[in-house]
């Protein structure tokens, strides 16, 4: 069963562009590489042909997964979201209770996650632990080296 993912307009556009790139540019290149390798003779001992076929298989798998993701993608109208609790596309300022460190993250779909820009997946342990929490609440999150407690300081849509 496929899982629904929620995207911003920008995230959905990037997903569509990647899918179009793979289908319209990469797929024809893969087909041409196979044709070129086939023209070189005996296929039973043609490593170039085998490599091209394998690359095509991986490309088709990636296209299939992206098509499934896109089919289950839903656009979120961020202006309609509730700011009283942490939801998908919330920007959350949290404080680590053990060391006092403050961090700000935006919760996004897994394919939009990018830690460098402060975007974490709602499917990550921290993302799951923050969902549904309100300002002032403590989120206890299981991580590989134990439990971390984060206090929710701010929730916004940005």
C-alpha positions in Angstrom: 0.0 0.0 0.0 1.4 3.4 -1.0 1.8 6.2 1.5 0.5 9.7 0.9 3.1 12.4 1.2 2.4 16.1 1.5 4.3 18.7 -0.5 4.5 22.4 -0.9 4.0 23.8 -4.4 7.8 24.1 -4.8 8.5 20.5 -3.6 5.9 19.1 -6.0 7.3 21.1 -8.9 10.8 19.7 -8.2 9.4 16.2 -8.0 7.7 16.7 -11.4 10.9 18.2 -12.9 13.0 15.3 -11.8 10.5 12.8 -13.2 10.3 14.7 -16.5 14.1 14.8 -16.7 14.4 11.0 -16.2 11.7 10.2 -18.7 12.5 12.8 -21.4 16.3 12.9 -21.2 17.8 10.0 -19.3 15.6 7.3 -20.7 16.4 8.1 -24.4 20.1 8.2 -23.4 19.9 4.8 -21.8 18.2 3.3 -24.9 20.9 4.9 -27.2 23.7 3.4 -25.0 22.1 -0.1 -25.4 21.8 0.4 -29.1 25.4 1.5 -29.4 26.6 -1.4 -27.4 24.4 -3.9 -29.4 26.0 -2.6 -32.6 29.5 -3.7 -31.3 28.8 -7.3 -32.0 28.5 -10.5 -29.9 26.2 -9.8 -26.9 27.3 -12.8 -24.9 30.6 -11.3 -24.1 29.7 -7.6 -24.4 30.3 -6.0 -21.0 29.3 -2.6 -22.3 25.9 -4.0 -23.3 25.4 -5.6 -19.9 26.3 -2.4 -18.1 23.9 -0.4 -20.3 21.1 -2.8 -19.7 21.7 -2.7 -15.9 21.8 1.1 -16.0 18.5 1.1 -17.9 16.9 -1.2 -15.3 18.0 1.1 -12.4 16.7 4.1 -14.3 13.3 2.4 -14.9 13.1 1.5 -11.2 13.8 5.1 -10.2 11.2 6.4 -12.7 8.7 3.9 -11.3 9.3 4.9 -7.7 9.0 8.6 -8.6 5.8 8.0 -10.5 4.4 6.2 -7.4 5.5 9.1 -5.1 4.0 11.6 -7.5 0.7 9.7 -7.7 0.4 9.7 -3.9 1.6 13.3 -3.5 -0.8 15.9 -2.1 -0.4 19.6 -2.3 -0.7 21.5 1.0 -2.2 24.9 1.3 0.1 26.2 4.1 -2.2 29.1 4.8 -4.9 26.7 6.0 -2.7 24.9 8.5 -3.1 25.1 12.3 -0.2 26.9 14.0 -1.2 25.7 17.5 0.5 22.3 17.1 3.3 20.8 15.0 2.1 19.5 11.6 3.7 18.7 8.2 5.2 21.9 6.9 5.5 23.5 10.4 8.7 25.4 11.2 9.5 24.5 14.7 12.0 26.0 17.1 13.0 23.4 19.7 15.4 23.3 22.7 17.4 20.3 23.7 16.6 19.8 27.4 20.0 18.2 28.2 22.4 20.8 26.7 20.1 23.8 26.2 20.9 24.0 22.4 18.2 25.5 20.3 17.4 24.4 16.7 14.9 25.3 14.1 13.5 22.7 11.7 10.9 22.6 9.0 9.0 19.3 8.8 8.6 18.1 5.2 8.0 15.0 3.1 10.9 12.6 3.0 11.8 13.5 -0.5 12.1 17.2 0.4 14.2 16.6 3.5 17.6 18.4 3.5 19.3 18.8 6.8 21.7 21.5 5.4 18.7 23.8 4.9 16.9 22.8 8.1 14.3 20.6 6.5 13.7 17.2 8.3 11.4 14.4 7.2 8.2 13.9 9.1 9.2 10.2 8.9 12.5 10.7 10.8 12.6 9.9 14.5 12.7 13.7 15.4 10.0 14.5 12.9 7.7 11.8 14.2 8.3 12.8 17.8 7.5 16.5 17.2 4.2 15.9 15.3 1.2 17.0 17.3 3.1 18.7 20.0 2.1 22.2 21.2 4.3 25.2 22.4 5.7 24.4 25.8 5.3 20.7 25.5 8.2 18.3 25.8 8.8 15.8 23.0 10.6 12.6 24.1 12.4 11.2 21.1 14.0 7.8 20.8 17.3 8.0 18.9 20.0 5.3 18.5 21.9 6.4 21.6 19.0 6.9 23.9 16.1 9.3 24.5 16.4 13.1 23.9 13.9 15.6 25.2 13.0 18.7 23.2 10.9 21.6 24.4 8.7 23.2 21.7 9.5 26.9 21.8 7.8 28.2 18.6 5.6 26.9 15.8 5.2 28.9 12.5 4.6 28.5 8.8 7.4 29.9 6.8 
